[in-house]
Amino acid sequence: MKRPQSDSKNRGGRKTFRHSLVAVIVSVASLWIASTAQAADGPEITREVRHAFSTVQHFDPIPECGFPGATEYATGNDHLILVDQGDSWHVTFMETFRVLEVPDDPAFPTIERKGTIRCTSISPRAEL
């Protein structure tokens, strides 16, 4: 029997990605507002590494779809690298994660999935 998929809007990895993407946007916006002078010897590089994030989410059953409900345990790490090129920002975000999905109904198998997300962006500096 093929296991039904839960609502794609509530998948742990995608939700984590959306939260991380919001963090990237807020970080870049704050850097535009409070811009610093570029050093004469090269670009300013800011790197933030957050190791070992961990989230637990429970998804309620959806009887109409045959989804029994499940708890997802997500772990991983992410990297945010900002390079101030003077006239632009070079932003790289990467996240590696592992998700363990444990169904509420023991008749369904436990599923483990993992992945890597990487986004790169070059944005012109806003003139204030």
C-alpha positions as a printed Julia matrix, in Angstrom:
128×3 Matrix{Float64}:
   0.0    0.0    0.0
   1.4    3.36  -1.02
   1.64   5.85   1.81
  -0.36   9.05   1.17
   1.4   12.38   1.28
   0.44  15.08   3.75
  -0.45  18.63   2.79
   2.58  20.04   0.96
   2.19  23.45   2.66
   3.06  21.84   5.98
   6.15  19.82   5.07
   8.95  20.37   7.59
  11.78  21.07   5.13
   9.8   23.59   3.1
   8.56  25.39   6.21
  12.14  25.58   7.52
  13.27  26.91   4.14
  10.58  29.62   4.17
  11.62  30.72   7.68
  15.26  30.77   6.65
  14.49  32.71   3.46
  12.64  35.33   5.52
  15.72  35.59   7.76
  17.92  36.17   4.69
  15.63  38.9    3.36
  15.47  40.65   6.75
  19.26  40.42   7.12
  19.93  41.92   3.69
  17.35  44.67   4.22
  18.9   45.64   7.54
  22.34  45.77   5.92
  21.03  48.09   3.22
  19.6   50.44   5.82
  22.7   50.43   8.0
  25.32  50.18   5.29
  28.98  50.38   6.15
  31.85  51.75   4.12
  33.71  49.16   2.12
  37.3   48.57   3.14
  39.89  49.63   0.57
  41.61  46.23   0.68
  38.6   44.15  -0.5
  34.97  43.27   0.11
  33.54  42.88   3.59
  32.44  39.28   4.16
  29.96  38.33   6.85
  29.36  34.65   7.53
  26.85  33.25   9.95
  26.75  29.53  10.62
  24.06  28.08  12.82
  24.82  24.49  13.68
  22.46  21.83  14.91
  19.06  23.44  14.55
  16.28  21.19  15.68
  12.52  21.49  15.25
   9.6   19.22  16.07
   6.26  19.58  14.31
   3.06  17.58  14.6
   0.61  17.31  11.7
  -2.96  16.35  12.49
  -4.62  13.43  10.67
  -6.49  14.11   7.43
  -8.99  11.22   7.26
 -10.32  12.28   3.81
  -6.85  11.68   2.33
  -5.9    8.68   4.45
  -3.12  10.62   6.19
  -2.82   9.24   9.74
  -1.11  12.27  11.28
   2.6   12.37  12.05
   5.34  14.04  14.02
   8.39  15.29  12.14
  11.78  15.73  13.79
  14.01  17.99  11.68
  17.7   18.57  12.37
  20.45  20.18  10.33
  22.5   23.32   9.89
  22.45  26.39   7.75
  25.0   28.86   6.43
  24.43  32.48   5.46
  27.22  34.31   3.66
  26.96  38.04   2.82
  29.61  39.75   0.72
  29.51  43.56   0.47
  30.92  44.39  -2.97
  30.37  48.13  -2.47
  27.75  48.56  -5.18
  25.97  45.23  -4.53
  25.39  42.42  -2.06
  26.26  38.84  -2.91
  24.17  36.56  -0.71
  24.5   32.78  -0.43
  22.29  30.66   1.78
  22.67  26.91   2.23
  20.85  24.49   4.48
  21.35  20.77   4.96
  18.7   18.88   6.87
  17.4   15.48   7.87
  13.74  14.84   8.72
  12.44  11.8   10.58
   8.68  11.38  10.11
   6.94   9.18  12.7
   3.26   8.46  11.88
   0.7    8.48  14.69
  -0.57   5.11  13.4
   2.07   2.37  13.9
   0.7    0.55  10.81
   2.47   3.17   8.67
   6.27   3.11   8.28
   8.65   5.67   9.72
  10.2    7.72   6.91
  13.53   9.51   6.86
  14.4   12.1    4.23
  17.28  14.5    3.84
  18.26  17.28   1.54
  20.26  20.38   0.76
  18.89  23.76  -0.21
  21.1   26.42  -1.77
  20.16  29.91  -2.91
  22.45  32.55  -4.37
  21.48  36.15  -5.06
  23.19  39.33  -6.25
  21.3   42.49  -5.27
  22.23  46.07  -6.12
  22.79  48.32  -3.11
  19.85  50.62  -2.44
  20.67  54.3   -2.57
  19.56  56.18   0.57
